[in-house]
């Protein structure tokens, strides 16, 4: 879910909270290891409660994310990281659209 979606849901329940507060809270949960942040299309960030190593389908145009099990996708040919660094995860987003 995005911060904007969560903000709209809270507002729909009649609660008043700023979007900045929603973002700050989500980022605190991320720092605590309770959420994983996924940057999609640069400016849109999704927050996932499933912090395990997995990938996603992106349903276009709704923007809904669906999990892809971690054992379904294999990534090969990754470059060696710079000295002193290691690769911790590779995010794969598979975009889906309805067939014409």
C-alpha positions as CSV (number, residue, x, y, z in Angstrom):
1,X,0.0,0.0,0.0
2,X,1.1,3.6,-0.6
3,X,1.1,6.3,2.0
4,X,-1.5,8.1,-0.1
5,X,-3.8,5.0,0.0
6,X,-3.4,4.7,3.8
7,X,-4.0,8.4,4.3
8,X,-7.2,8.2,2.2
9,X,-8.4,5.2,4.1
10,X,-7.9,6.9,7.5
11,X,-9.6,10.1,6.2
12,X,-12.5,7.9,5.0
13,X,-12.9,6.7,8.6
14,X,-13.3,10.4,9.7
15,X,-9.9,10.6,11.2
16,X,-7.6,13.7,10.6
17,X,-3.9,13.0,10.1
18,X,-1.5,14.7,7.8
19,X,0.1,12.9,4.9
20,X,3.5,13.8,6.3
21,X,2.6,12.0,9.6
22,X,1.6,8.9,7.6
23,X,4.9,9.0,5.7
24,X,6.9,9.6,8.9
25,X,5.2,6.7,10.7
26,X,5.7,4.3,7.7
27,X,9.4,5.2,7.6
28,X,9.7,4.6,11.3
29,X,8.1,1.1,10.8
30,X,10.6,0.6,8.0
31,X,13.6,1.5,10.2
32,X,12.2,-1.0,12.8
33,X,12.1,-3.8,10.2
34,X,8.4,-4.0,10.1
35,X,7.9,-2.8,6.6
36,X,9.8,-2.9,3.3
37,X,9.7,0.1,1.0
38,X,9.5,-0.4,-2.8
39,X,10.1,2.5,-5.1
40,X,7.9,2.2,-8.2
41,X,8.2,4.7,-11.1
42,X,10.5,6.9,-9.1
43,X,8.1,9.0,-7.1
44,X,5.7,6.4,-5.9
45,X,6.7,4.4,-2.8
46,X,4.8,1.3,-1.7
47,X,5.2,-0.2,1.8
48,X,5.0,-3.9,2.1
49,X,4.3,-5.8,5.4
50,X,5.9,-8.9,3.9
51,X,9.6,-8.2,4.6
52,X,10.8,-11.6,3.2
53,X,12.8,-11.8,0.0
54,X,10.2,-11.8,-2.7
55,X,9.2,-9.9,-5.9
56,X,6.0,-8.3,-7.2
57,X,3.5,-8.1,-10.0
58,X,2.3,-4.5,-10.7
59,X,-1.3,-4.4,-12.0
60,X,-1.5,-1.5,-14.5
61,X,-3.3,0.9,-14.4
62,X,-4.6,0.3,-10.9
63,X,-1.2,0.3,-9.3
64,X,-2.0,-2.7,-7.1
65,X,1.0,-4.9,-6.1
66,X,0.8,-8.7,-5.8
67,X,3.5,-10.9,-4.3
68,X,5.5,-13.3,-6.5
69,X,6.9,-16.2,-4.4
70,X,10.7,-15.9,-3.9
71,X,11.5,-19.2,-5.6
72,X,9.8,-18.4,-8.9
73,X,12.3,-15.8,-10.3
74,X,16.0,-16.3,-10.8
75,X,18.2,-13.3,-11.5
76,X,21.5,-14.1,-13.3
77,X,24.4,-11.9,-14.5
78,X,24.6,-9.4,-11.7
79,X,27.7,-7.3,-11.7
80,X,30.2,-7.5,-8.9
81,X,29.5,-4.8,-6.3
82,X,32.1,-2.2,-5.5
83,X,34.7,-3.3,-3.0
84,X,33.4,-3.3,0.6
85,X,29.8,-3.6,-0.5
86,X,27.4,-6.6,-1.0
87,X,24.2,-7.0,-2.9
88,X,21.4,-7.5,-0.3
89,X,18.4,-7.8,-2.6
90,X,17.3,-7.4,-6.2
91,X,13.7,-6.1,-6.6
92,X,11.9,-7.5,-9.7
93,X,8.6,-5.9,-10.6
94,X,6.7,-7.6,-13.4
95,X,4.1,-5.3,-14.9
96,X,0.7,-6.7,-15.9
97,X,-2.1,-5.3,-18.1
98,X,-5.4,-6.8,-19.3
99,X,-5.2,-8.6,-22.6
100,X,-6.7,-6.7,-25.5
